[in-house]
Amino acid sequence: MKFLKNLKVKKLVQATRLHFGAVIKELKEGKKDNELWNQAEKLAGRNESLVVAKYLHLRAESIAKQ
């Protein structure tokens, strides 16, 4: 059980498909959280398509926590 001490536990995902759907709806309406978008850009590096995926995840988690 020594290995359990060194194991890093990631945060559990709280967002459901309904939260992701809400984010997609927001984007279709031209709404986005600029702070989260900037965070997604930093996480994605220069990969533009990855920015959208990171944003979807970050925003869905944000909605789930509300």
PDB file of N, CA, C, O and CB in Angstrom:
ATOM      1  N   MET A   1       0.813  -1.204   0.000  1.00  0.00           N
ATOM      2  CA  MET A   1       0.000   0.000   0.000  1.00  0.00           C
ATOM      3  C   MET A   1       0.854   1.265   0.000  1.00  0.00           C
ATOM      4  O   MET A   1       0.331   2.379   0.027  1.00  0.00           O
ATOM      5  CB  MET A   1      -0.924   0.000   1.199  1.00  0.00           C
ATOM      6  N   LYS A   2       2.145   1.086  -0.030  1.00  0.00           N
ATOM      7  CA  LYS A   2       3.042   2.221  -0.038  1.00  0.00           C
ATOM      8  C   LYS A   2       2.818   3.103  -1.275  1.00  0.00           C
ATOM      9  O   LYS A   2       2.957   4.324  -1.205  1.00  0.00           O
ATOM     10  CB  LYS A   2       4.486   1.741   0.015  1.00  0.00           C
ATOM     11  N   PHE A   3       2.471   2.472  -2.407  1.00  0.00           N
ATOM     12  CA  PHE A   3       2.265   3.226  -3.644  1.00  0.00           C
ATOM     13  C   PHE A   3       1.078   4.180  -3.550  1.00  0.00           C
ATOM     14  O   PHE A   3       1.040   5.178  -4.270  1.00  0.00           O
ATOM     15  CB  PHE A   3       2.060   2.271  -4.805  1.00  0.00           C
ATOM     16  N   LEU A   4       0.124   3.902  -2.692  1.00  0.00           N
ATOM     17  CA  LEU A   4      -1.042   4.770  -2.551  1.00  0.00           C
ATOM     18  C   LEU A   4      -0.677   6.143  -2.003  1.00  0.00           C
ATOM     19  O   LEU A   4      -1.352   7.130  -2.295  1.00  0.00           O
ATOM     20  CB  LEU A   4      -2.066   4.118  -1.649  1.00  0.00           C
ATOM     21  N   LYS A   5       0.375   6.210  -1.221  1.00  0.00           N
ATOM     22  CA  LYS A   5       0.806   7.489  -0.663  1.00  0.00           C
ATOM     23  C   LYS A   5       1.312   8.423  -1.755  1.00  0.00           C
ATOM     24  O   LYS A   5       1.159   9.640  -1.652  1.00  0.00           O
ATOM     25  CB  LYS A   5       1.895   7.273   0.387  1.00  0.00           C
ATOM     26  N   ASN A   6       1.914   7.859  -2.802  1.00  0.00           N
ATOM     27  CA  ASN A   6       2.478   8.659  -3.881  1.00  0.00           C
ATOM     28  C   ASN A   6       1.479   8.924  -5.009  1.00  0.00           C
ATOM     29  O   ASN A   6       1.771   9.697  -5.922  1.00  0.00           O
ATOM     30  CB  ASN A   6       3.698   7.972  -4.437  1.00  0.00           C
ATOM     31  N   LEU A   7       0.332   8.305  -4.957  1.00  0.00           N
ATOM     32  CA  LEU A   7      -0.677   8.442  -5.999  1.00  0.00           C
ATOM     33  C   LEU A   7      -1.369   9.793  -5.886  1.00  0.00           C
ATOM     34  O   LEU A   7      -1.883  10.156  -4.828  1.00  0.00           O
ATOM     35  CB  LEU A   7      -1.705   7.303  -5.913  1.00  0.00           C
ATOM     36  N   LYS A   8      -1.374  10.533  -6.992  1.00  0.00           N
ATOM     37  CA  LYS A   8      -2.064  11.820  -7.018  1.00  0.00           C
ATOM     38  C   LYS A   8      -3.478  11.585  -7.516  1.00  0.00           C
ATOM     39  O   LYS A   8      -3.687  10.983  -8.570  1.00  0.00           O
ATOM     40  CB  LYS A   8      -1.313  12.857  -7.918  1.00  0.00           C
ATOM     41  N   VAL A   9      -4.429  12.059  -6.762  1.00  0.00           N
ATOM     42  CA  VAL A   9      -5.827  11.877  -7.123  1.00  0.00           C
ATOM     43  C   VAL A   9      -6.299  13.104  -7.892  1.00  0.00           C
ATOM     44  O   VAL A   9      -6.186  14.233  -7.413  1.00  0.00           O
ATOM     45  CB  VAL A   9      -6.704  11.638  -5.862  1.00  0.00           C
ATOM     46  N   LYS A  10      -6.832  12.870  -9.093  1.00  0.00           N
ATOM     47  CA  LYS A  10      -7.378  13.966  -9.885  1.00  0.00           C
ATOM     48  C   LYS A  10      -8.781  14.287  -9.393  1.00  0.00           C
ATOM     49  O   LYS A  10      -9.462  13.448  -8.803  1.00  0.00           O
ATOM     50  CB  LYS A  10      -7.391  13.611 -11.394  1.00  0.00           C
ATOM     51  N   LYS A  11      -9.193  15.517  -9.651  1.00  0.00           N
ATOM     52  CA  LYS A  11     -10.542  15.929  -9.280  1.00  0.00           C
ATOM     53  C   LYS A  11     -11.552  15.103 -10.065  1.00  0.00           C
ATOM     54  O   LYS A  11     -11.343  14.798 -11.239  1.00  0.00           O
ATOM     55  CB  LYS A  11     -10.753  17.447  -9.537  1.00  0.00           C
ATOM     56  N   LEU A  12     -12.627  14.751  -9.415  1.00  0.00           N
ATOM     57  CA  LEU A  12     -13.682  14.020 -10.094  1.00  0.00           C
ATOM     58  C   LEU A  12     -14.429  14.951 -11.036  1.00  0.00           C
ATOM     59  O   LEU A  12     -14.631  16.128 -10.738  1.00  0.00           O
ATOM     60  CB  LEU A  12     -14.648  13.385  -9.079  1.00  0.00           C
ATOM     61  N   VAL A  13     -14.828  14.415 -12.156  1.00  0.00           N
ATOM     62  CA  VAL A  13     -15.596  15.190 -13.123  1.00  0.00           C
ATOM     63  C   VAL A  13     -17.031  15.293 -12.631  1.00  0.00           C
ATOM     64  O   VAL A  13     -17.680  14.279 -12.375  1.00  0.00           O
ATOM     65  CB  VAL A  13     -15.536  14.546 -14.541  1.00  0.00           C
ATOM     66  N   GLN A  14     -17.518  16.507 -12.500  1.00  0.00           N
ATOM     67  CA  GLN A  14     -18.879  16.734 -12.033  1.00  0.00           C
ATOM     68  C   GLN A  14     -19.839  16.990 -13.186  1.00  0.00           C
ATOM     69  O   GLN A  14     -21.048  16.806 -13.044  1.00  0.00           O
ATOM     70  CB  GLN A  14     -18.911  17.901 -11.067  1.00  0.00           C
ATOM     71  N   ALA A  15     -19.306  17.414 -14.325  1.00  0.00           N
ATOM     72  CA  ALA A  15     -20.149  17.785 -15.454  1.00  0.00           C
ATOM     73  C   ALA A  15     -20.772  16.558 -16.109  1.00  0.00           C
ATOM     74  O   ALA A  15     -20.137  15.512 -16.247  1.00  0.00           O
ATOM     75  CB  ALA A  15     -19.341  18.570 -16.479  1.00  0.00           C
ATOM     76  N   THR A  16     -22.021  16.711 -16.504  1.00  0.00           N
ATOM     77  CA  THR A  16     -22.728  15.654 -17.228  1.00  0.00           C
ATOM     78  C   THR A  16     -22.933  16.113 -18.669  1.00  0.00           C
ATOM     79  O   THR A  16     -22.561  17.226 -19.040  1.00  0.00           O
ATOM     80  CB  THR A  16     -24.100  15.313 -16.543  1.00  0.00           C
ATOM     81  N   ARG A  17     -23.522  15.251 -19.460  1.00  0.00           N
ATOM     82  CA  ARG A  17     -23.783  15.621 -20.855  1.00  0.00           C
ATOM     83  C   ARG A  17     -24.726  16.815 -20.942  1.00  0.00           C
ATOM     84  O   ARG A  17     -24.688  17.563 -21.919  1.00  0.00           O
ATOM     85  CB  ARG A  17     -24.373  14.433 -21.622  1.00  0.00           C
ATOM     86  N   LEU A  18     -25.564  16.997 -19.939  1.00  0.00           N
ATOM     87  CA  LEU A  18     -26.454  18.159 -19.929  1.00  0.00           C
ATOM     88  C   LEU A  18     -25.668  19.462 -19.783  1.00  0.00           C
ATOM     89  O   LEU A  18     -26.008  20.473 -20.397  1.00  0.00           O
ATOM     90  CB  LEU A  18     -27.477  18.034 -18.794  1.00  0.00           C
ATOM     91  N   HIS A  19     -24.622  19.427 -18.971  1.00  0.00           N
ATOM     92  CA  HIS A  19     -23.774  20.605 -18.799  1.00  0.00           C
ATOM     93  C   HIS A  19     -23.025  20.911 -20.097  1.00  0.00           C
ATOM     94  O   HIS A  19     -22.912  22.068 -20.503  1.00  0.00           O
ATOM     95  CB  HIS A  19     -22.776  20.392 -17.636  1.00  0.00           C
ATOM     96  N   PHE A  20     -22.514  19.857 -20.743  1.00  0.00           N
ATOM     97  CA  PHE A  20     -21.819  20.054 -22.016  1.00  0.00           C
ATOM     98  C   PHE A  20     -22.783  20.605 -23.066  1.00  0.00           C
ATOM     99  O   PHE A  20     -22.413  21.458 -23.872  1.00  0.00           O
ATOM    100  CB  PHE A  20     -21.191  18.728 -22.506  1.00  0.00           C
ATOM    101  N   GLY A  21     -24.021  20.111 -23.049  1.00  0.00           N
ATOM    102  CA  GLY A  21     -25.039  20.620 -23.966  1.00  0.00           C
ATOM    103  C   GLY A  21     -25.319  22.092 -23.746  1.00  0.00           C
ATOM    104  O   GLY A  21     -25.521  22.845 -24.699  1.00  0.00           O
ATOM    105  N   ALA A  22     -25.331  22.499 -22.489  1.00  0.00           N
ATOM    106  CA  ALA A  22     -25.558  23.909 -22.158  1.00  0.00           C
ATOM    107  C   ALA A  22     -24.424  24.781 -22.698  1.00  0.00           C
ATOM    108  O   ALA A  22     -24.661  25.893 -23.170  1.00  0.00           O
ATOM    109  CB  ALA A  22     -25.689  24.092 -20.631  1.00  0.00           C
ATOM    110  N   VAL A  23     -23.203  24.278 -22.627  1.00  0.00           N
ATOM    111  CA  VAL A  23     -22.048  25.026 -23.137  1.00  0.00           C
ATOM    112  C   VAL A  23     -22.146  25.163 -24.656  1.00  0.00           C
ATOM    113  O   VAL A  23     -21.901  26.238 -25.203  1.00  0.00           O
ATOM    114  CB  VAL A  23     -20.718  24.325 -22.741  1.00  0.00           C
ATOM    115  N   ILE A  24     -22.500  24.088 -25.324  1.00  0.00           N
ATOM    116  CA  ILE A  24     -22.642  24.132 -26.783  1.00  0.00           C
ATOM    117  C   ILE A  24     -23.724  25.135 -27.178  1.00  0.00           C
ATOM    118  O   ILE A  24     -23.565  25.876 -28.149  1.00  0.00           O
ATOM    119  CB  ILE A  24     -22.980  22.729 -27.343  1.00  0.00           C
ATOM    120  N   LYS A  25     -24.813  25.157 -26.431  1.00  0.00           N
ATOM    121  CA  LYS A  25     -25.893  26.122 -26.689  1.00  0.00           C
ATOM    122  C   LYS A  25     -25.378  27.549 -26.526  1.00  0.00           C
ATOM    123  O   LYS A  25     -25.664  28.417 -27.350  1.00  0.00           O
ATOM    124  CB  LYS A  25     -27.091  25.873 -25.735  1.00  0.00           C
ATOM    125  N   GLU A  26     -24.613  27.787 -25.455  1.00  0.00           N
ATOM    126  CA  GLU A  26     -24.041  29.119 -25.230  1.00  0.00           C
ATOM    127  C   GLU A  26     -23.168  29.536 -26.409  1.00  0.00           C
ATOM    128  O   GLU A  26     -23.272  30.661 -26.899  1.00  0.00           O
ATOM    129  CB  GLU A  26     -23.217  29.143 -23.926  1.00  0.00           C
ATOM    130  N   LEU A  27     -22.309  28.626 -26.862  1.00  0.00           N
ATOM    131  CA  LEU A  27     -21.406  28.952 -27.963  1.00  0.00           C
ATOM    132  C   LEU A  27     -22.180  29.246 -29.246  1.00  0.00           C
ATOM    133  O   LEU A  27     -21.814  30.149 -29.997  1.00  0.00           O
ATOM    134  CB  LEU A  27     -20.420  27.807 -28.197  1.00  0.00           C
ATOM    135  N   LYS A  28     -23.241  28.493 -29.500  1.00  0.00           N
ATOM    136  CA  LYS A  28     -24.069  28.740 -30.686  1.00  0.00           C
ATOM    137  C   LYS A  28     -24.735  30.108 -30.623  1.00  0.00           C
ATOM    138  O   LYS A  28     -24.991  30.730 -31.654  1.00  0.00           O
ATOM    139  CB  LYS A  28     -25.133  27.649 -30.831  1.00  0.00           C
ATOM    140  N   GLU A  29     -25.015  30.573 -29.407  1.00  0.00           N
ATOM    141  CA  GLU A  29     -25.634  31.887 -29.201  1.00  0.00           C
ATOM    142  C   GLU A  29     -24.592  33.005 -29.158  1.00  0.00           C
ATOM    143  O   GLU A  29     -24.934  34.172 -28.970  1.00  0.00           O
ATOM    144  CB  GLU A  29     -26.447  31.889 -27.905  1.00  0.00           C
ATOM    145  N   GLY A  30     -23.320  32.643 -29.333  1.00  0.00           N
ATOM    146  CA  GLY A  30     -22.253  33.636 -29.341  1.00  0.00           C
ATOM    147  C   GLY A  30     -21.772  34.048 -27.963  1.00  0.00           C
ATOM    148  O   GLY A  30     -21.085  35.060 -27.819  1.00  0.00           O
ATOM    149  N   LYS A  31     -22.127  33.272 -26.950  1.00  0.00           N
ATOM    150  CA  LYS A  31     -21.721  33.582 -25.576  1.00  0.00           C
ATOM    151  C   LYS A  31     -20.526  32.722 -25.195  1.00  0.00           C
ATOM    152  O   LYS A  31     -20.489  31.527 -25.489  1.00  0.00           O
ATOM    153  CB  LYS A  31     -22.893  33.357 -24.584  1.00  0.00           C
ATOM    154  N   LYS A  32     -19.555  33.336 -24.541  1.00  0.00           N
ATOM    155  CA  LYS A  32     -18.458  32.557 -23.975  1.00  0.00           C
ATOM    156  C   LYS A  32     -17.861  33.312 -22.800  1.00  0.00           C
ATOM    157  O   LYS A  32     -17.897  34.541 -22.744  1.00  0.00           O
ATOM    158  CB  LYS A  32     -17.374  32.259 -25.042  1.00  0.00           C
ATOM    159  N   ASP A  33     -17.320  32.561 -21.878  1.00  0.00           N
ATOM    160  CA  ASP A  33     -16.664  33.107 -20.697  1.00  0.00           C
ATOM    161  C   ASP A  33     -15.211  33.376 -21.089  1.00  0.00           C
ATOM    162  O   ASP A  33     -14.424  32.443 -21.246  1.00  0.00           O
ATOM    163  CB  ASP A  33     -16.767  32.123 -19.454  1.00  0.00           C
ATOM    164  N   ASN A  34     -14.861  34.652 -21.245  1.00  0.00           N
ATOM    165  CA  ASN A  34     -13.524  35.000 -21.733  1.00  0.00           C
ATOM    166  C   ASN A  34     -12.409  34.533 -20.807  1.00  0.00           C
ATOM    167  O   ASN A  34     -11.337  34.143 -21.270  1.00  0.00           O
ATOM    168  CB  ASN A  34     -13.422  36.489 -21.920  1.00  0.00           C
ATOM    169  N   GLU A  35     -12.655  34.571 -19.517  1.00  0.00           N
ATOM    170  CA  GLU A  35     -11.635  34.120 -18.563  1.00  0.00           C
ATOM    171  C   GLU A  35     -11.352  32.626 -18.753  1.00  0.00           C
ATOM    172  O   GLU A  35     -10.197  32.202 -18.779  1.00  0.00           O
ATOM    173  CB  GLU A  35     -12.089  34.402 -17.106  1.00  0.00           C
ATOM    174  N   LEU A  36     -12.418  31.837 -18.883  1.00  0.00           N
ATOM    175  CA  LEU A  36     -12.236  30.398 -19.106  1.00  0.00           C
ATOM    176  C   LEU A  36     -11.644  30.123 -20.483  1.00  0.00           C
ATOM    177  O   LEU A  36     -10.857  29.190 -20.642  1.00  0.00           O
ATOM    178  CB  LEU A  36     -13.572  29.660 -18.957  1.00  0.00           C
ATOM    179  N   TRP A  37     -12.013  30.926 -21.478  1.00  0.00           N
ATOM    180  CA  TRP A  37     -11.464  30.748 -22.828  1.00  0.00           C
ATOM    181  C   TRP A  37      -9.952  30.977 -22.799  1.00  0.00           C
ATOM    182  O   TRP A  37      -9.195  30.213 -23.399  1.00  0.00           O
ATOM    183  CB  TRP A  37     -12.147  31.723 -23.841  1.00  0.00           C
ATOM    184  N   ASN A  38      -9.517  32.022 -22.105  1.00  0.00           N
ATOM    185  CA  ASN A  38      -8.080  32.299 -21.980  1.00  0.00           C
ATOM    186  C   ASN A  38      -7.363  31.162 -21.267  1.00  0.00           C
ATOM    187  O   ASN A  38      -6.251  30.788 -21.638  1.00  0.00           O
ATOM    188  CB  ASN A  38      -7.849  33.616 -21.228  1.00  0.00           C
ATOM    189  N   GLN A  39      -8.007  30.620 -20.245  1.00  0.00           N
ATOM    190  CA  GLN A  39      -7.425  29.486 -19.526  1.00  0.00           C
ATOM    191  C   GLN A  39      -7.317  28.277 -20.459  1.00  0.00           C
ATOM    192  O   GLN A  39      -6.317  27.560 -20.436  1.00  0.00           O
ATOM    193  CB  GLN A  39      -8.276  29.133 -18.274  1.00  0.00           C
ATOM    194  N   ALA A  40      -8.334  28.058 -21.268  1.00  0.00           N
ATOM    195  CA  ALA A  40      -8.323  26.946 -22.225  1.00  0.00           C
ATOM    196  C   ALA A  40      -7.201  27.120 -23.243  1.00  0.00           C
ATOM    197  O   ALA A  40      -6.542  26.150 -23.617  1.00  0.00           O
ATOM    198  CB  ALA A  40      -9.679  26.840 -22.946  1.00  0.00           C
ATOM    199  N   GLU A  41      -6.983  28.357 -23.691  1.00  0.00           N
ATOM    200  CA  GLU A  41      -5.894  28.626 -24.637  1.00  0.00           C
ATOM    201  C   GLU A  41      -4.541  28.290 -24.025  1.00  0.00           C
ATOM    202  O   GLU A  41      -3.681  27.716 -24.693  1.00  0.00           O
ATOM    203  CB  GLU A  41      -5.917  30.096 -25.080  1.00  0.00           C
ATOM    204  N   LYS A  42      -4.351  28.640 -22.772  1.00  0.00           N
ATOM    205  CA  LYS A  42      -3.090  28.330 -22.093  1.00  0.00           C
ATOM    206  C   LYS A  42      -2.893  26.825 -21.969  1.00  0.00           C
ATOM    207  O   LYS A  42      -1.789  26.320 -22.173  1.00  0.00           O
ATOM    208  CB  LYS A  42      -3.054  28.980 -20.704  1.00  0.00           C
ATOM    209  N   LEU A  43      -3.965  26.107 -21.635  1.00  0.00           N
ATOM    210  CA  LEU A  43      -3.876  24.654 -21.477  1.00  0.00           C
ATOM    211  C   LEU A  43      -3.635  23.940 -22.808  1.00  0.00           C
ATOM    212  O   LEU A  43      -2.976  22.902 -22.850  1.00  0.00           O
ATOM    213  CB  LEU A  43      -5.149  24.123 -20.835  1.00  0.00           C
ATOM    214  N   ALA A  44      -4.169  24.498 -23.888  1.00  0.00           N
ATOM    215  CA  ALA A  44      -4.094  23.848 -25.196  1.00  0.00           C
ATOM    216  C   ALA A  44      -2.824  24.187 -25.965  1.00  0.00           C
ATOM    217  O   ALA A  44      -2.530  23.565 -26.985  1.00  0.00           O
ATOM    218  CB  ALA A  44      -5.287  24.228 -26.019  1.00  0.00           C
ATOM    219  N   GLY A  45      -2.087  25.151 -25.490  1.00  0.00           N
ATOM    220  CA  GLY A  45      -0.907  25.548 -26.242  1.00  0.00           C
ATOM    221  C   GLY A  45      -1.327  26.211 -27.540  1.00  0.00           C
ATOM    222  O   GLY A  45      -2.169  27.109 -27.534  1.00  0.00           O
ATOM    223  N   ARG A  46      -0.760  25.788 -28.633  1.00  0.00           N
ATOM    224  CA  ARG A  46      -1.070  26.403 -29.924  1.00  0.00           C
ATOM    225  C   ARG A  46      -2.079  25.600 -30.740  1.00  0.00           C
ATOM    226  O   ARG A  46      -2.351  25.943 -31.891  1.00  0.00           O
ATOM    227  CB  ARG A  46       0.197  26.576 -30.723  1.00  0.00           C
ATOM    228  N   ASN A  47      -2.626  24.558 -30.173  1.00  0.00           N
ATOM    229  CA  ASN A  47      -3.573  23.706 -30.883  1.00  0.00           C
ATOM    230  C   ASN A  47      -4.976  24.305 -30.792  1.00  0.00           C
ATOM    231  O   ASN A  47      -5.644  24.190 -29.764  1.00  0.00           O
ATOM    232  CB  ASN A  47      -3.555  22.267 -30.307  1.00  0.00           C
ATOM    233  N   GLU A  48      -5.416  24.945 -31.877  1.00  0.00           N
ATOM    234  CA  GLU A  48      -6.677  25.684 -31.866  1.00  0.00           C
ATOM    235  C   GLU A  48      -7.900  24.798 -31.630  1.00  0.00           C
ATOM    236  O   GLU A  48      -8.827  25.203 -30.929  1.00  0.00           O
ATOM    237  CB  GLU A  48      -6.839  26.419 -33.164  1.00  0.00           C
ATOM    238  N   SER A  49      -7.913  23.604 -32.203  1.00  0.00           N
ATOM    239  CA  SER A  49      -9.071  22.725 -32.003  1.00  0.00           C
ATOM    240  C   SER A  49      -9.115  22.192 -30.573  1.00  0.00           C
ATOM    241  O   SER A  49     -10.188  21.877 -30.059  1.00  0.00           O
ATOM    242  CB  SER A  49      -9.034  21.555 -32.998  1.00  0.00           C
ATOM    243  N   LEU A  50      -7.974  22.094 -29.946  1.00  0.00           N
ATOM    244  CA  LEU A  50      -7.928  21.645 -28.564  1.00  0.00           C
ATOM    245  C   LEU A  50      -8.452  22.725 -27.618  1.00  0.00           C
ATOM    246  O   LEU A  50      -8.949  22.416 -26.535  1.00  0.00           O
ATOM    247  CB  LEU A  50      -6.502  21.254 -28.182  1.00  0.00           C
ATOM    248  N   VAL A  51      -8.343  23.973 -28.023  1.00  0.00           N
ATOM    249  CA  VAL A  51      -8.856  25.075 -27.207  1.00  0.00           C
ATOM    250  C   VAL A  51     -10.351  24.892 -26.970  1.00  0.00           C
ATOM    251  O   VAL A  51     -10.832  25.052 -25.848  1.00  0.00           O
ATOM    252  CB  VAL A  51      -8.579  26.440 -27.887  1.00  0.00           C
ATOM    253  N   VAL A  52     -11.076  24.558 -28.021  1.00  0.00           N
ATOM    254  CA  VAL A  52     -12.525  24.376 -27.900  1.00  0.00           C
ATOM    255  C   VAL A  52     -12.835  23.225 -26.949  1.00  0.00           C
ATOM    256  O   VAL A  52     -13.722  23.340 -26.102  1.00  0.00           O
ATOM    257  CB  VAL A  52     -13.161  24.113 -29.284  1.00  0.00           C
ATOM    258  N   ALA A  53     -12.115  22.128 -27.082  1.00  0.00           N
ATOM    259  CA  ALA A  53     -12.339  20.972 -26.204  1.00  0.00           C
ATOM    260  C   ALA A  53     -12.049  21.330 -24.750  1.00  0.00           C
ATOM    261  O   ALA A  53     -12.818  20.976 -23.856  1.00  0.00           O
ATOM    262  CB  ALA A  53     -11.460  19.785 -26.640  1.00  0.00           C
ATOM    263  N   LYS A  54     -10.950  22.026 -24.515  1.00  0.00           N
ATOM    264  CA  LYS A  54     -10.603  22.439 -23.151  1.00  0.00           C
ATOM    265  C   LYS A  54     -11.652  23.401 -22.595  1.00  0.00           C
ATOM    266  O   LYS A  54     -12.038  23.308 -21.430  1.00  0.00           O
ATOM    267  CB  LYS A  54      -9.208  23.100 -23.124  1.00  0.00           C
ATOM    268  N   TYR A  55     -12.107  24.325 -23.443  1.00  0.00           N
ATOM    269  CA  TYR A  55     -13.125  25.275 -23.003  1.00  0.00           C
ATOM    270  C   TYR A  55     -14.415  24.548 -22.640  1.00  0.00           C
ATOM    271  O   TYR A  55     -15.016  24.827 -21.603  1.00  0.00           O
ATOM    272  CB  TYR A  55     -13.393  26.321 -24.095  1.00  0.00           C
ATOM    273  N   LEU A  56     -14.842  23.611 -23.497  1.00  0.00           N
ATOM    274  CA  LEU A  56     -16.057  22.847 -23.214  1.00  0.00           C
ATOM    275  C   LEU A  56     -15.975  22.192 -21.846  1.00  0.00           C
ATOM    276  O   LEU A  56     -16.926  22.234 -21.065  1.00  0.00           O
ATOM    277  CB  LEU A  56     -16.289  21.784 -24.292  1.00  0.00           C
ATOM    278  N   HIS A  57     -14.840  21.593 -21.568  1.00  0.00           N
ATOM    279  CA  HIS A  57     -14.658  20.912 -20.283  1.00  0.00           C
ATOM    280  C   HIS A  57     -14.671  21.905 -19.121  1.00  0.00           C
ATOM    281  O   HIS A  57     -15.373  21.701 -18.131  1.00  0.00           O
ATOM    282  CB  HIS A  57     -13.344  20.121 -20.282  1.00  0.00           C
ATOM    283  N   LEU A  58     -13.896  22.973 -19.246  1.00  0.00           N
ATOM    284  CA  LEU A  58     -13.823  23.962 -18.165  1.00  0.00           C
ATOM    285  C   LEU A  58     -15.183  24.603 -17.891  1.00  0.00           C
ATOM    286  O   LEU A  58     -15.583  24.758 -16.737  1.00  0.00           O
ATOM    287  CB  LEU A  58     -12.800  25.047 -18.510  1.00  0.00           C
ATOM    288  N   ARG A  59     -15.885  24.971 -18.952  1.00  0.00           N
ATOM    289  CA  ARG A  59     -17.183  25.643 -18.777  1.00  0.00           C
ATOM    290  C   ARG A  59     -18.234  24.681 -18.242  1.00  0.00           C
ATOM    291  O   ARG A  59     -19.040  25.056 -17.391  1.00  0.00           O
ATOM    292  CB  ARG A  59     -17.659  26.248 -20.106  1.00  0.00           C
ATOM    293  N   ALA A  60     -18.236  23.443 -18.732  1.00  0.00           N
ATOM    294  CA  ALA A  60     -19.193  22.452 -18.235  1.00  0.00           C
ATOM    295  C   ALA A  60     -18.975  22.202 -16.747  1.00  0.00           C
ATOM    296  O   ALA A  60     -19.940  22.091 -15.990  1.00  0.00           O
ATOM    297  CB  ALA A  60     -19.067  21.131 -19.021  1.00  0.00           C
ATOM    298  N   GLU A  61     -17.729  22.114 -16.327  1.00  0.00           N
ATOM    299  CA  GLU A  61     -17.430  21.947 -14.903  1.00  0.00           C
ATOM    300  C   GLU A  61     -17.891  23.169 -14.110  1.00  0.00           C
ATOM    301  O   GLU A  61     -18.407  23.039 -12.999  1.00  0.00           O
ATOM    302  CB  GLU A  61     -15.920  21.713 -14.691  1.00  0.00           C
ATOM    303  N   SER A  62     -17.703  24.344 -14.683  1.00  0.00           N
ATOM    304  CA  SER A  62     -18.129  25.574 -14.020  1.00  0.00           C
ATOM    305  C   SER A  62     -19.644  25.587 -13.814  1.00  0.00           C
ATOM    306  O   SER A  62     -20.127  25.952 -12.743  1.00  0.00           O
ATOM    307  CB  SER A  62     -17.694  26.801 -14.838  1.00  0.00           C
ATOM    308  N   ILE A  63     -20.380  25.190 -14.835  1.00  0.00           N
ATOM    309  CA  ILE A  63     -21.842  25.133 -14.734  1.00  0.00           C
ATOM    310  C   ILE A  63     -22.260  24.090 -13.702  1.00  0.00           C
ATOM    311  O   ILE A  63     -23.189  24.319 -12.927  1.00  0.00           O
ATOM    312  CB  ILE A  63     -22.473  24.812 -16.109  1.00  0.00           C
ATOM    313  N   ALA A  64     -21.584  22.956 -13.689  1.00  0.00           N
ATOM    314  CA  ALA A  64     -21.928  21.873 -12.760  1.00  0.00           C
ATOM    315  C   ALA A  64     -21.742  22.295 -11.304  1.00  0.00           C
ATOM    316  O   ALA A  64     -22.453  21.815 -10.421  1.00  0.00           O
ATOM    317  CB  ALA A  64     -21.077  20.638 -13.053  1.00  0.00           C
ATOM    318  N   LYS A  65     -20.805  23.174 -11.057  1.00  0.00           N
ATOM    319  CA  LYS A  65     -20.523  23.609  -9.685  1.00  0.00           C
ATOM    320  C   LYS A  65     -21.503  24.665  -9.185  1.00  0.00           C
ATOM    321  O   LYS A  65     -21.554  24.943  -7.987  1.00  0.00           O
ATOM    322  CB  LYS A  65     -19.115  24.151  -9.598  1.00  0.00           C
ATOM    323  N   GLN A  66     -22.277  25.252 -10.089  1.00  0.00           N
ATOM    324  CA  GLN A  66     -23.219  26.314  -9.702  1.00  0.00           C
ATOM    325  C   GLN A  66     -24.401  25.755  -8.964  1.00  0.00           C
ATOM    326  O   GLN A  66     -25.291  26.506  -8.564  1.00  0.00           O
ATOM    327  CB  GLN A  66     -23.698  27.081 -10.918  1.00  0.00           C
TER     328      GLN A  66
END
